[in-house]
Amino acid sequence: MQISIELSLYPLAEQQYKDEIWQFINNLKQHSSMKVVTNGMSTQVFGEYDETLAIVTGEMKKVHQAVDSAVFIMKIIAADRLREYE
């Protein structure tokens, strides 16, 4: 089953928050098994359900380990919505 995820990351840091966001996005893009699309408001991730969720939550955990406080907003749909972004 395919999945589409929309993510927003809000590091609760006074400085360098853009660096944390770009690091998270670049880490997601390192995984060739899923497609990552970004825009000014959020990041969309598309791939196989179990593998994609495992990758995304693993990368989210890395952010929480590196940043004292960060908020993620995540929307998930069990469908491949990639064609809307191509």
Phi, psi and omega in degrees: 000139179269156182223149172235132182234135171248127185235142168228137180243130177234091175292132180269063182237147181283331183228157171062022182296329179295324178298318180295319180296312181294325177297316178299312180298314179297324176296318178298319183293344179288345183266108185287348183281354179222159179258136180238126179236134180240156170214185185290348184248331186197179176238134177250138181233135184229135178174193179289136191311296187296314182294316182295316177298320179297317179295312183298314180292328176295318178290326175296319179298319178301319178296314180296330177285329184269331185247135181305313181219133177208143179247134173248136170248126185225131173242136184233135172229136180276069179195158177268104181258014183301323184302336178288342182256354181266000000 
